[in-house]
Amino acid sequence: MGKRPYQSDQELSTSHNKRHKQICSIDNTNVNKEISKDMTRAKIEQRKRKIEERKQNQIIQEVTKRRCLQHDRKHAYLSSPHGMVYFSSEQIQYLKETYEQRSYLGIPKYTCKYCNAIFWFEERNKYDTERGHGEILYSNCCKYGRIKIPPFKEPPEFLKRLLDHKGDGYSRHFLQKIRQYNSMFAFTSMGGNIDKTINQGEGPYVFRINGQVHHRIGSLLPEPNKIPKFAELYIFDTKNEMQNRIRAISKEDPDAADLNPDIIRGLQKMLDEHNPLVKIFRHARDLLERHGNIDVSIRIIGANKGDPVQYEMPHPEELAMLIVGCDT
C-alpha cells in the first residue's frame, strides 16, 4: 500500500472550508425551497380569500337587489315611463348603494335663513360662506332676502289628498297616472313639427322638434261627426263629459284605459270651483244652452310686445276674456 499523502494545516483548513460551504449551500437551497413553498401556499390562500370575498359581494349585491325590488313595488309610481327616457327606482337605489364613487349628495337639509328654501350643502355660496365666519349662506333663491316671493297657496283639499305620496290608494293611483289626468283636462294641444324618423332603430327614445313650438286650442265646439277634445270638452255635451274625456284621452294614450272615474269627477268639480279659466268656458256653455244657435267666441286679451304688464306677477282674478254674444 502506498502512503497517504501528507496534508499541511493550511490544506486541511481549505478542505474544511470547502465542505462547510457545500453544506451551507445545501442548507440555503433547502431554505429557498421552503420559502418558495410558503409563498406558493400564501398565494393559494390569497386566491381563496379573494374568491370568498367575491362570493360574499355577490350575496350582498343579490340581497341589495331584492331589497330594491321590494322598494320598487312599494313606490311603483317612481318608475312609471312618463318621460322619454327613464330609470327605474330599482336602478337608482342600486346605484346609490353599490357605486363606491357615487355622486349621491344625500338629503337636502340646509335652508336659506331668509326664505327657508331647501338646499344641498354643495349649493352654498362658497365665497360669502367663507367670509361669513362659518355661517352657511345661500343666494340662488332670494338674493339674501332682496326678492320677496309669496308662499304657495294651499291647494284644494281634493288635490292635496291626491298629491300626498303617503296617502291611500287614490293618491298612489293618481301619482302613477298623473300625466294622463293632466292631459285629460288640458285646454290646448302642443303644436310643432315633430321629427319621428330619428327613432328608427335601436337606442333610447329621442324627442326632436323643428321650428316653433305653439299651442292649438281649436274651436269651442267640435266639427260634425268628430269627438270633442281639449277645450271643447268644457262646453260640448257636458252631461256626458266624463265619458267624453275618457274616450278622447284613450284614443291618444293607450295607458289611460284604467283611469279612475271617481278621481275624474273630483278633478272636474275642483276645476269648476277654483279655476277662473274653466269658469269662463262654463259660462260660454251656459250661453249656448240658454240661447241656442248663437255665435259665441272667447278671446284672451294678452299684452302687446314690450308692455310692462307681461313682466308682472300673474293674478288669476285679473284674467280677462271677451265672450262675443254675451250682453252682460
C-alpha positions in Angstrom: 0.0 0.0 0.0 1.1 3.4 -0.8 1.5 6.1 1.8 -1.3 8.6 2.3 0.0 11.9 1.1 0.7 14.3 3.9 -1.6 17.4 4.2 -0.5 20.5 5.8 -2.6 22.5 8.2 -3.4 25.1 5.5 -4.6 22.4 3.1 -6.8 20.9 5.9 -8.3 24.3 6.6 -9.1 24.9 3.0 -10.7 21.5 2.6 -12.8 22.1 5.7 -14.0 25.5 4.4 -15.0 23.9 1.1 -17.0 21.2 2.9 -18.6 23.9 5.1 -19.5 26.0 2.0 -21.1 22.9 0.4 -23.1 22.2 3.5 -24.2 25.9 3.7 -25.1 25.8 0.0 -27.3 22.7 0.5 -28.9 24.3 3.6 -29.6 27.6 1.6 -31.2 25.6 -1.2 -33.5 23.8 1.2 -34.4 27.1 2.9 -35.2 28.7 -0.5 -37.4 25.7 -1.4 -39.2 26.1 1.9 -39.6 29.8 1.3 -40.9 29.1 -2.2 -43.4 26.6 -0.8 -44.6 29.1 1.8 -45.0 31.8 -0.9 -47.0 29.4 -3.0 -49.2 28.5 -0.1 -49.7 32.2 0.7 -50.7 32.9 -2.9 -53.2 30.0 -2.9 -54.6 31.3 0.4 -54.9 34.8 -1.1 -56.7 33.4 -4.1 -59.1 31.6 -1.9 -59.8 34.7 0.2 -60.5 36.7 -3.0 -62.9 34.0 -4.2 -64.7 34.1 -0.8 -64.8 37.9 -0.9 -66.2 37.8 -4.4 -68.9 35.3 -3.3 -69.7 37.5 -0.3 -70.0 40.6 -2.5 -72.3 38.7 -4.9 -74.5 37.7 -2.0 -74.6 41.3 -0.7 -75.5 42.5 -4.2 -78.3 40.0 -4.5 -79.7 41.0 -1.1 -79.5 44.7 -2.1 -81.2 44.0 -5.4 -84.0 42.1 -3.7 -84.5 44.9 -1.3 -84.5 47.4 -4.2 -87.2 45.3 -5.9 -89.3 45.5 -2.8 -88.7 49.3 -2.7 -89.8 49.4 -6.4 -93.0 47.6 -5.6 -93.8 50.0 -2.8 -93.2 53.1 -4.9 -94.1 51.9 -8.4 -95.1 55.4 -9.5 -91.4 56.4 -9.4 -90.6 54.1 -12.3 -93.6 54.8 -14.5 -92.4 55.5 -18.0 -93.9 59.0 -18.3 -90.8 60.6 -19.7 -88.8 59.9 -22.9 -86.0 58.1 -21.1 -86.4 56.9 -17.5 -84.5 54.9 -14.9 -86.5 52.7 -12.5 -86.3 53.2 -8.8 -84.6 49.8 -8.6 -81.7 51.1 -10.8 -81.4 54.3 -8.9 -81.4 52.7 -5.5 -79.0 50.0 -6.6 -76.5 52.6 -7.9 -76.8 54.6 -4.7 -75.9 51.6 -2.5 -73.3 49.8 -4.6 -71.4 52.5 -6.5 -68.2 53.3 -4.5 -67.6 56.7 -6.0 -71.3 57.7 -6.1 -72.3 61.3 -6.7 -75.4 61.0 -4.5 -75.2 64.0 -2.2 -77.7 62.8 0.4 -80.7 64.6 1.7 -81.0 68.4 1.2 -81.2 69.5 4.8 -80.0 73.1 4.6 -82.3 76.1 4.4 -81.9 79.7 3.4 -82.3 81.9 6.6 -84.3 84.5 4.6 -86.9 82.5 2.7 -86.4 78.9 4.0 -85.7 77.5 0.6 -84.2 74.0 0.9 -80.7 73.3 -0.5 -77.9 70.8 -0.5 -74.6 71.8 1.2 -72.8 72.0 -2.1 -75.2 74.6 -3.4 -74.0 77.2 -0.9 -72.4 80.5 -1.9 -68.8 79.5 -1.2 -67.4 83.0 -1.4 -69.9 84.5 1.0 -69.8 81.5 3.3 -66.0 81.8 3.7 -66.4 85.5 4.6 -69.4 84.8 6.9 -67.3 83.2 9.7 -68.7 79.7 9.3 -72.3 80.6 8.6 -73.6 78.7 5.5 -75.2 81.1 3.1 -77.3 80.6 0.0 -78.1 83.2 -2.6 -79.7 81.3 -5.6 -83.2 81.7 -4.1 -84.0 85.2 -2.9 -80.6 87.0 -3.1 -80.4 87.3 0.7 -83.9 88.5 1.1 -84.0 91.1 -1.7 -86.5 89.1 -3.7 -89.9 88.6 -2.0 -91.9 85.6 -3.3 -95.3 85.0 -1.7 -95.7 81.5 -0.3 -97.6 78.9 -2.3 -101.3 78.8 -1.6 -102.8 75.7 -0.1 -104.2 73.5 -2.9 -107.8 72.5 -2.8 -108.5 69.7 -0.4 -109.2 67.1 -3.1 -105.9 67.8 -4.9 -104.0 67.9 -1.7 -105.2 64.4 -0.9 -104.2 63.2 -4.4 -100.7 64.6 -4.2 -99.9 63.0 -0.8 -97.4 60.3 -1.7 -98.1 58.7 1.7 -101.8 58.6 1.1 -104.3 56.0 0.2 -104.9 54.0 -3.0 -106.4 57.1 -4.7 -103.2 59.1 -4.3 -100.9 56.2 -5.4 -103.0 55.6 -8.5 -103.1 59.4 -9.3 -99.3 59.7 -9.0 -98.9 56.8 -11.3 -101.2 58.3 -13.9 -100.7 62.0 -13.2 -99.6 62.7 -16.8 -102.8 61.2 -18.2 -105.0 63.0 -15.8 -103.2 66.3 -16.6 -103.7 65.7 -20.4 -107.3 64.8 -19.8 -108.1 68.4 -18.6 -105.8 70.3 -20.9 -107.3 73.2 -22.9 -104.8 73.0 -25.7 -102.7 70.6 -27.6 -99.0 71.1 -28.5 -98.2 72.1 -32.0 -94.9 71.7 -33.7 -93.0 69.8 -36.4 -92.0 66.6 -34.6 -89.3 64.5 -36.3 -90.2 60.9 -35.7 -87.7 59.4 -38.1 -84.8 59.8 -35.6 -86.2 56.9 -33.6 -85.9 54.3 -36.3 -83.6 51.7 -34.9 -82.2 50.9 -31.5 -81.2 53.2 -28.7 -83.1 55.4 -26.2 -86.1 57.4 -27.4 -85.2 60.9 -28.7 -87.7 63.7 -28.9 -86.7 66.2 -31.7 -88.8 69.1 -32.8 -88.1 71.6 -35.6 -89.4 75.1 -35.8 -91.5 77.0 -33.3 -93.5 75.2 -30.5 -97.0 76.5 -30.1 -100.4 75.5 -28.6 -103.5 74.8 -30.5 -106.8 75.5 -28.9 -109.2 74.9 -31.8 -112.9 75.9 -31.7 -115.4 75.9 -28.8 -117.5 73.1 -30.5 -116.3 70.0 -32.3 -116.8 69.6 -36.1 -119.7 67.4 -37.2 -119.1 63.6 -36.5 -115.9 64.4 -34.5 -115.4 63.6 -30.9 -114.8 66.6 -28.6 -111.4 67.2 -27.2 -109.4 69.7 -25.2 -111.3 73.0 -24.7 -114.4 71.6 -26.5 -114.9 69.2 -23.6 -115.7 72.1 -21.2 -118.6 73.3 -23.4 -119.9 70.4 -25.6 -122.1 67.7 -24.2 -121.1 68.3 -20.6 -123.8 65.8 -19.4 -121.5 63.1 -20.7 -118.3 65.0 -20.0 -116.5 62.2 -18.1 -117.1 59.6 -20.8 -116.1 62.0 -23.5 -112.9 62.8 -21.7 -112.0 59.1 -21.2 -112.7 58.4 -24.8 -110.6 61.4 -26.0 -107.6 60.6 -23.9 -107.8 56.8 -24.6 -107.5 57.5 -28.3 -104.3 59.4 -27.8 -102.8 57.4 -24.9 -103.4 53.6 -24.5 -102.1 53.8 -20.9 -105.2 55.9 -19.9 -107.6 52.9 -20.1 -107.6 52.3 -16.4 -108.3 55.9 -15.1 -110.5 56.2 -12.0 -113.9 57.7 -12.7 -114.1 59.0 -9.1 -110.9 60.9 -9.5 -112.1 62.4 -12.8 -115.3 63.6 -11.2 -113.4 65.0 -8.3 -111.0 66.9 -10.5 -113.8 68.2 -12.7 -115.7 69.5 -9.7 -112.5 71.1 -8.3 -111.7 72.9 -11.5 -115.3 74.2 -11.8 -115.0 75.7 -8.3 -111.4 77.1 -8.3 -110.1 77.6 -11.9 -111.1 81.1 -13.3 -110.5 79.9 -16.9 -112.8 76.9 -16.5 -115.5 79.2 -15.1 -115.3 81.4 -18.3 -115.7 78.3 -20.5 -118.6 77.1 -18.4 -120.2 80.5 -18.8 -119.9 80.1 -22.6 -121.6 76.7 -22.3 -124.5 78.2 -20.3 -125.0 80.9 -23.0 -125.1 78.3 -25.7 -127.6 76.2 -23.8 -129.7 79.2 -22.9 -129.8 81.0 -26.3 -129.4 78.1 -28.8 -127.6 78.7 -32.0 -125.9 82.0 -31.3 -122.3 82.8 -32.2 -120.1 82.7 -29.1 -116.4 83.4 -29.1 -113.8 83.5 -26.3 -110.9 85.8 -26.8 -107.9 86.0 -24.4 -106.6 89.6 -24.1 -102.8 89.5 -24.0 -100.2 92.2 -23.6 -98.5 93.8 -26.5 -94.8 93.3 -27.1 -92.8 95.4 -24.7 -95.8 96.0 -22.4 -94.5 96.1 -18.8 -97.5 94.1 -17.7 -96.0 90.9 -19.2 -93.2 91.0 -16.6 -95.5 91.4 -13.6 -96.7 88.6 -11.4 -99.9 87.0 -12.8 -103.1 87.4 -10.8 -105.9 85.0 -11.6 -108.6 87.5 -10.5 -107.4 89.8 -13.3 -107.9 87.3 -16.1 -109.9 89.0 -18.8 -111.8 87.5 -21.7 -114.4 88.6 -24.2 -117.3 86.4 -24.9 -118.9 87.5 -28.2 -122.7 87.3 -28.0 -122.9 88.0 -24.2 -124.8 91.1 -23.2 -123.8 91.0 -19.6 
